[in-house]
Amino acid sequence: AVALAKAVKYQSAGTVEFVVGKDQDFYFLEMNTRLQVEHPVTECITGLDLVELMIRVAAGEKLPLTQDQVQRNGWAIECRINAEDPFRNFLPSTGRLVRFAPPAQTMFQGNTADLLGVRVDTGVQDGGEIPMFYDSMIAKLIVHGKDRLDAIAKMREALNGFVIRGISSNIPFQAALLAHPKFVAGDFTTGFIAEHYGQGFRAEDVPHSDPDFLVALAAFVRRKSRERAAGLSGQLPGYGVKVGHDYSVIVLNAQGGHAYKPVHVDEVVGEIGAAVVTVEGKRYAMSSPSRLNDICVTGTCNGQAYTAQIERGTPRNPLALVVQHNGTRIETMVVSPRMAELHALMPFKAPADMSKYVLSPMPGLLVEVAVQPGQKVQAGERVAVIEAMKMENVLFAAADGVVSKVLAKMGDSLVVDQPIVEFG
């Protein structure tokens, strides 16, 4: 890289890209005559401010160090936080950022001698609008650890604490990637995603070492809320809220199937915000200083620190508790055993059949409608084109049919799952 820069007499910051072959030799790909998105990784492991150095060189100053003075310290990883839906083949996601709360930064805050920690580079905030006209990256999350495994652990915890609501993000996919055994072992190539996620990314692709931890966390939070409700004054005699010890955690499934987990919760005498949760024989000693209205909660479980995200209610179920940790997200209801018995008797309302419609898979601008009412369309034929975030997405017919109605016109701004064409 140095020889190349000298050969072309380049005098600024730049990035030279190589690929490593099976023979472990490096092969030149390209040079970008600018800083790249990943430049914080270099800044972490060298302790150099590349932006400052670039500006000084542009002002005519000489570099204040030589090549042999560049030292490498530790290991750094960067995750691009993109406004994309990994469960819809990473299609762009636009809309209002209802909540945007990155994890706490511990880097470049009075500890310049020791860069180990978390850094967030972003230009968005709560209430901001993510439009369809720009690149999907909304933040960069960088961690610096003493070695690769330490950096992976730091990044997983930082992703757990990154709160984004209102739009979808690629955080679940990154959490799955960081937990994959082959990634952790360093056994991967440029074909890693095609090899392991060739059929697309699904929620079940996110591994979790202990799924019952999420169930225990839901029960723990529900127990805390019951304790607070029981302490309210003015309750009708004989009808006050009882905290109780036995619960059933219903893990909800969009397809109608539910799992019922019996849970027992015992408070820890003398400790505020602590309880022992037993899920089907597994014991979880839990404590947390977080408040009930916090989305991002921290605490310990069996002596190990954790960071997770918990929300109350969904658009379809205001009683739900949604728990998210290490990329895994479950929707639960924590109820009494009797309520769980009654819930099991409730009929399931199947979602409406939308197979006759071509739906918009993402928010975007409808730039073309290629069919008309009455037109015969064959499977695989072009139906519409949607543009968003510097990408054009072509929609094709999934089966043969006759167009009954065209429900959207060119120039319309579409939302996710908005019908565009109806077949008869």
C-alpha positions in Angstrom: 0.0 0.0 0.0 2.8 2.4 0.9 4.7 1.5 -2.4 1.5 2.2 -4.4 0.9 5.6 -2.8 4.5 6.6 -3.5 4.4 5.4 -7.1 1.4 7.6 -7.9 2.7 10.4 -5.6 -0.5 10.4 -3.6 -0.5 12.9 -0.8 -3.6 12.5 1.3 -5.5 9.8 3.2 -6.6 6.8 1.1 -7.5 3.2 1.3 -5.9 0.3 -0.6 -8.0 -2.8 -0.8 -6.6 -6.4 -1.1 -8.2 -9.8 -1.1 -6.5 -12.9 0.4 -6.5 -16.0 -1.7 -6.5 -19.7 -0.6 -2.7 -19.6 -0.9 -2.7 -16.8 1.8 -1.2 -14.4 -0.7 -2.6 -10.8 -1.0 -4.0 -9.6 -4.3 -4.6 -5.9 -5.1 -8.2 -4.9 -5.7 -8.4 -1.1 -5.8 -7.5 2.1 -4.2 -10.0 4.7 -2.9 -8.5 8.1 -2.8 -10.5 9.1 0.3 -11.3 7.9 3.8 -13.7 5.0 3.8 -16.5 4.1 6.1 -14.3 1.7 8.0 -11.6 4.3 8.9 -12.5 4.2 12.7 -11.2 0.6 12.8 -7.7 1.9 11.8 -8.0 4.8 14.2 -8.7 2.4 17.1 -5.9 0.0 16.5 -3.3 2.7 15.8 -4.4 5.5 18.1 -4.2 8.0 15.1 -6.8 10.5 14.1 -6.9 10.0 10.4 -9.2 12.9 9.7 -6.9 15.3 11.5 -3.9 14.0 9.7 -5.7 14.3 6.3 -6.6 17.9 7.0 -3.0 18.7 8.1 -1.5 17.1 5.0 -4.0 19.1 2.8 -2.8 22.3 4.5 0.8 21.5 3.5 2.1 20.0 6.7 4.2 16.9 6.8 3.2 13.7 8.5 4.4 13.9 12.2 5.4 10.2 12.2 7.1 7.6 10.0 5.8 4.2 8.9 7.8 2.3 11.5 6.2 4.4 14.2 2.7 3.1 13.4 1.8 0.6 16.1 -1.1 -1.9 16.1 -2.9 -2.3 19.4 -5.7 -4.8 20.0 -8.6 -5.6 17.7 -11.4 -3.4 16.3 -14.7 -4.2 14.6 -17.2 -1.9 12.9 -20.9 -2.6 12.2 -22.7 -0.4 9.7 -26.2 0.2 11.2 -28.4 0.4 8.2 -32.1 1.2 7.8 -32.8 -2.1 6.2 -35.1 -5.1 7.0 -33.0 -8.2 7.2 -36.1 -10.4 7.2 -37.2 -8.9 3.8 -33.9 -9.6 2.0 -32.4 -6.3 3.4 -34.8 -4.1 1.5 -34.7 -0.4 2.6 -36.8 0.7 5.5 -37.9 4.4 5.7 -39.9 6.4 8.1 -39.7 8.3 11.4 -37.1 7.4 14.0 -39.5 7.1 17.0 -36.6 6.1 19.2 -32.9 6.3 18.5 -30.6 5.6 21.5 -27.1 4.2 20.7 -25.2 2.4 23.5 -23.1 4.6 25.8 -19.8 5.7 24.2 -16.7 4.9 26.3 -14.1 5.8 23.6 -12.5 9.2 23.1 -13.9 10.5 26.4 -10.8 11.3 28.5 -9.1 7.9 27.8 -7.1 8.6 24.7 -4.2 6.6 26.1 -6.5 3.5 26.2 -9.0 3.3 23.3 -10.6 0.1 24.4 -14.4 0.7 24.4 -17.4 1.7 22.2 -17.7 4.5 19.7 -20.7 5.6 17.7 -20.6 7.8 14.6 -24.0 9.0 13.5 -25.9 12.1 12.2 -29.5 11.1 13.1 -31.6 11.5 16.3 -35.0 10.9 17.8 -37.8 12.2 15.7 -35.7 12.4 12.5 -37.1 11.1 9.2 -35.2 8.5 7.2 -36.2 9.3 3.6 -36.0 7.1 0.5 -33.5 9.4 -1.3 -30.2 8.5 0.4 -28.0 5.6 1.4 -29.4 3.3 4.1 -26.6 3.7 6.6 -27.7 5.7 9.6 -24.8 5.0 12.1 -21.5 3.3 12.6 -20.9 1.2 15.7 -17.2 0.6 16.5 -15.7 -1.4 19.3 -12.1 -1.9 20.3 -11.0 -4.9 22.3 -7.7 -6.3 23.5 -8.1 -9.2 21.0 -10.6 -10.5 18.4 -12.8 -12.5 20.9 -12.9 -9.5 23.3 -14.0 -7.2 20.4 -16.7 -9.7 19.4 -18.0 -9.8 22.9 -18.0 -6.0 23.2 -19.8 -5.7 19.9 -22.5 -8.2 20.8 -23.2 -6.3 24.0 -23.2 -2.9 22.2 -25.7 -4.2 19.7 -27.9 -5.4 22.5 -28.0 -1.8 23.8 -28.7 -0.1 20.5 -32.3 1.0 20.5 -33.9 1.8 17.2 -37.7 2.1 16.8 -39.9 3.3 14.0 -37.9 1.7 11.2 -36.2 -1.7 10.8 -32.5 -2.1 11.1 -29.9 -4.8 10.2 -28.9 -5.3 13.9 -30.6 -8.8 14.2 -28.5 -10.0 11.3 -25.3 -8.6 12.7 -26.1 -10.3 16.1 -26.6 -13.6 14.3 -23.3 -13.1 12.3 -21.3 -12.4 15.4 -22.7 -15.5 17.2 -22.1 -17.9 14.3 -19.5 -20.5 15.3 -17.6 -20.2 12.1 -17.4 -16.4 12.3 -16.2 -16.6 15.9 -13.5 -19.2 14.9 -12.4 -16.9 12.0 -13.3 -19.7 9.5 -15.0 -17.7 6.7 -14.6 -16.4 3.2 -16.3 -13.9 1.0 -18.9 -16.6 0.3 -20.0 -16.8 3.9 -23.4 -15.2 3.5 -24.2 -17.2 0.3 -23.2 -20.4 2.1 -25.1 -19.9 5.4 -28.0 -17.6 4.4 -28.5 -18.5 0.8 -32.3 -18.8 1.2 -32.5 -15.4 2.9 -32.3 -14.5 6.6 -35.0 -15.7 9.0 -35.7 -15.1 12.6 -34.9 -18.7 13.5 -31.4 -18.2 12.0 -30.5 -16.1 15.0 -28.9 -18.5 17.5 -29.4 -18.0 21.3 -27.4 -20.0 23.8 -30.4 -20.0 26.3 -33.8 -19.2 24.9 -35.4 -19.6 28.4 -33.3 -16.6 29.6 -35.7 -14.4 27.5 -38.7 -16.1 29.1 -37.2 -15.6 32.6 -36.5 -12.0 31.8 -40.1 -11.4 30.7 -41.4 -13.0 34.0 -38.9 -11.0 36.1 -40.1 -7.7 34.5 -43.7 -8.6 34.9 -43.2 -9.5 38.5 -41.6 -6.1 39.1 -44.6 -4.3 37.6 -47.0 -6.4 39.7 -45.0 -5.4 42.9 -45.3 -1.7 42.0 -49.1 -2.1 41.2 -49.6 -3.9 44.5 -48.1 -0.9 46.4 -50.6 1.6 45.0 -52.9 3.1 47.6 -56.6 3.4 47.4 -57.3 -0.1 46.0 -60.8 -1.6 46.6 -60.7 -3.8 49.7 -60.6 -7.5 48.7 -59.7 -6.6 45.0 -56.2 -5.3 45.4 -53.4 -6.5 43.1 -51.7 -9.6 44.4 -48.2 -10.2 43.3 -48.1 -14.0 43.3 -45.3 -16.4 42.6 -46.6 -18.7 39.8 -47.0 -17.4 36.3 -47.3 -18.8 32.8 -45.3 -17.1 30.0 -47.0 -17.5 26.7 -44.6 -17.1 23.8 -46.7 -15.9 20.9 -46.3 -17.1 17.3 -47.6 -15.1 14.3 -48.8 -18.4 12.7 -51.1 -19.1 15.6 -49.1 -21.6 17.6 -48.1 -20.7 21.2 -45.7 -22.1 23.7 -46.8 -22.1 27.3 -43.9 -22.0 29.9 -44.7 -22.4 33.6 -42.6 -20.0 35.7 -42.1 -19.6 39.4 -40.7 -16.3 40.8 -39.3 -15.8 44.4 -38.2 -12.4 45.6 -34.8 -12.1 47.2 -35.3 -10.8 50.7 -33.3 -7.7 51.4 -32.4 -6.9 47.8 -34.3 -4.3 45.7 -35.0 -5.3 42.1 -33.8 -8.9 42.6 -35.6 -12.3 42.2 -35.0 -15.9 41.5 -36.9 -17.1 38.4 -37.4 -20.8 37.8 -38.4 -21.8 34.2 -39.2 -25.5 33.8 -36.5 -26.5 36.4 -33.9 -24.0 35.3 -32.9 -21.4 37.9 -32.2 -17.8 37.0 -31.0 -15.4 39.8 -31.8 -12.0 38.3 -31.3 -8.4 39.4 -31.7 -5.1 37.6 -31.5 -1.4 38.5 -33.5 -0.4 35.4 -36.9 1.3 35.6 -40.0 -0.3 34.3 -40.3 2.2 31.5 -36.8 1.7 30.2 -36.6 0.0 26.8 -32.9 -0.8 27.3 -32.4 -2.8 30.6 -29.2 -3.9 32.2 -28.6 -6.3 35.1 -27.1 -9.6 36.1 -28.3 -13.2 35.6 -26.6 -15.9 37.6 -23.8 -13.5 38.2 -23.3 -12.6 34.5 -24.0 -9.1 33.2 -26.6 -8.6 30.5 -28.1 -5.9 28.3 -31.5 -6.5 26.7 -34.4 -4.6 25.3 -38.0 -4.9 26.6 -41.2 -3.1 25.4 -44.8 -3.2 26.5 -47.5 -3.8 23.9 -47.6 -4.2 20.2 -50.1 -2.7 17.7 -52.1 -6.0 17.7 -51.6 -6.9 21.4 -51.4 -4.2 24.1 -50.8 -6.8 26.8 -47.6 -8.2 25.2 -44.1 -8.0 26.5 -41.5 -8.0 23.7 -38.0 -9.2 24.8 -34.9 -8.8 22.6 -31.4 -10.1 23.4 -28.5 -11.2 21.2 -30.5 -10.6 18.1 -33.4 -12.9 19.2 -36.8 -11.3 19.7 -39.8 -13.0 21.3 -43.3 -11.7 21.9 -44.8 -12.9 25.2 -47.7 -12.5 27.6 -47.0 -13.2 31.3 -50.2 -14.2 32.9 -51.6 -16.4 35.8 -51.8 -20.1 35.2 -55.6 -19.9 35.1 -55.4 -17.1 32.4 -53.1 -19.3 30.4 -55.6 -22.2 30.5 -58.3 -19.9 29.1 -56.0 -18.4 26.5 -55.4 -21.9 25.1 -59.1 -22.1 24.3 -59.2 -18.9 22.3 -59.6 -19.3 18.5 -56.9 -18.1 16.2 -57.8 -15.5 13.6 -55.8 -16.3 10.5 -54.4 -13.3 8.6 -56.2 -12.2 5.4 -55.4 -14.0 2.1 -53.3 -11.5 0.1 -52.1 -14.0 -2.5 -54.2 -12.2 -5.3 -52.2 -9.0 -4.7 -48.8 -7.7 -5.7 -47.7 -5.9 -2.5 -44.9 -3.4 -2.0 -42.1 -5.2 -0.1 -40.7 -1.9 1.2 -41.4 1.9 1.4 -40.5 3.6 -1.8 -41.4 5.6 -4.9 -43.5 3.7 -7.5 -41.6 4.7 -10.7 -43.3 2.2 -13.1 -46.4 0.1 -13.4 -45.9 -2.3 -16.3 -49.4 -3.8 -16.5 -53.0 -2.7 -17.2 -56.5 -4.0 -16.1 -57.5 -7.0 -18.2 -54.0 -7.9 -19.2 -52.9 -11.5 -19.0 -49.6 -11.9 -17.0 -47.4 -14.9 -16.8 -45.3 -15.9 -13.8 -42.0 -14.1 -13.8 -43.3 -11.2 -15.9 -42.4 -7.6 -14.8 -45.2 -5.9 -12.9 -43.8 -2.8 -11.2 -40.6 -1.0 -10.3 -40.1 0.7 -6.9 -37.2 3.1 -6.2 -35.7 3.7 -2.7 -32.3 4.5 -1.2 -30.5 4.6 -4.5 -31.8 1.2 -5.5 -34.4 0.1 -8.1 -36.4 -3.0 -7.2 -38.4 -4.8 -9.9 -41.5 -6.7 -8.8 -42.5 -9.8 -10.8 -45.7 -11.8 -11.0 -45.5 -15.0 -8.8 -48.0 -16.9 -10.9 -50.0 -16.7 -14.1 -53.1 -14.5 -13.9 -55.3 -11.7 -15.3 -54.9 -8.2 -13.8 -58.2 -7.1 -12.2 -57.2 -3.7 -10.8 -54.2 -1.4 -10.7 -54.4 0.1 -7.2 -51.5 2.5 -7.3 -50.2 4.9 -9.9 -46.7 6.0 -11.0 -45.3 8.6 -8.6 -47.1 7.3 -5.5 -45.1 6.9 -2.3 -45.7 3.4 -1.1 -45.6 1.9 2.4 -44.7 -1.7 3.3 -47.3 -4.2 2.1 -49.4 -1.6 0.2 -51.3 -3.4 -2.6 -50.2 -2.3 -6.1 -51.9 -4.7 -8.4 -54.9 -7.1 -7.8 -55.3 -10.2 -9.9 -58.8 -11.7 -10.7 
